[in-house]
Amino acid sequence: MKKVILFVICLFVGLFVQAQIVGSYVSLTNDTTTDVETVYMVKDTPVPIQGNYTVGIELSGTNSSGTATVTAALQVSDDNTLWYNYGSSITLNNAGTVSNYAWALSESAFKYYRVRCISSGTGVTAIKGKLGLKNK
């Protein structure tokens, strides 16, 4: 009986954790690049995506000072350890001219997603992002 109760509790916890992000967006860690720097936009507590969802990732930046150039690349992983670039990188901040960007993936083929932001030049760029899942 104890095993059945433990199984039911684990099942509800698993559903609750996944349900926190399905159908809505969760924030990625806000970060700032200064001069030449690489930062990673990730969820504070990464949870593997279980199931097949449409994945949306939004990224926005604010040029605080200088004329740094910041490129961003979507990265994917199945184990939250080995990361791979997915598609082409985009330019988020081009010498002080900032653009917003979003990725939409029709299928969640991977369990973990993050955005790698690489800054070059001189300047400060504040970056915000969010990730959302939608039922297919």
Secondary structure in CASP SS format (residue, H / E / C, confidence):
PFRMAT SS
TARGET T0000
AUTHOR 0000-0000-0000
METHOD secondary structure of the structure
MODEL  1
M C 1.00
K H 1.00
K H 1.00
V H 1.00
I H 1.00
L H 1.00
F H 1.00
V H 1.00
I H 1.00
C H 1.00
L H 1.00
F H 1.00
V H 1.00
G H 1.00
L H 1.00
F H 1.00
V H 1.00
Q H 1.00
A H 1.00
Q C 1.00
I C 1.00
V E 1.00
G C 1.00
S C 1.00
Y E 1.00
V E 1.00
S E 1.00
L C 1.00
T C 1.00
N C 1.00
D E 1.00
T E 1.00
T E 1.00
T E 1.00
D C 1.00
V C 1.00
E E 1.00
T E 1.00
V E 1.00
Y E 1.00
M E 1.00
V C 1.00
K C 1.00
D C 1.00
T C 1.00
P C 1.00
V C 1.00
P C 1.00
I C 1.00
Q C 1.00
G C 1.00
N C 1.00
Y E 1.00
T E 1.00
V E 1.00
G E 1.00
I E 1.00
E E 1.00
L E 1.00
S E 1.00
G E 1.00
T E 1.00
N E 1.00
S E 1.00
S E 1.00
G E 1.00
T C 1.00
A C 1.00
T E 1.00
V E 1.00
T E 1.00
A E 1.00
A E 1.00
L E 1.00
Q E 1.00
V E 1.00
S E 1.00
D C 1.00
D C 1.00
N C 1.00
T C 1.00
L C 1.00
W C 1.00
Y E 1.00
N E 1.00
Y C 1.00
G C 1.00
S C 1.00
S C 1.00
I E 1.00
T E 1.00
L E 1.00
N E 1.00
N E 1.00
A C 1.00
G C 1.00
T E 1.00
V E 1.00
S C 1.00
N C 1.00
Y E 1.00
A E 1.00
W E 1.00
A E 1.00
L E 1.00
S C 1.00
E C 1.00
S C 1.00
A C 1.00
F C 1.00
K C 1.00
Y E 1.00
Y E 1.00
R E 1.00
V E 1.00
R E 1.00
C E 1.00
I E 1.00
S E 1.00
S E 1.00
G C 1.00
T C 1.00
G E 1.00
V E 1.00
T E 1.00
A E 1.00
I E 1.00
K E 1.00
G E 1.00
K E 1.00
L E 1.00
G E 1.00
L E 1.00
K E 1.00
N E 1.00
K C 1.00
END
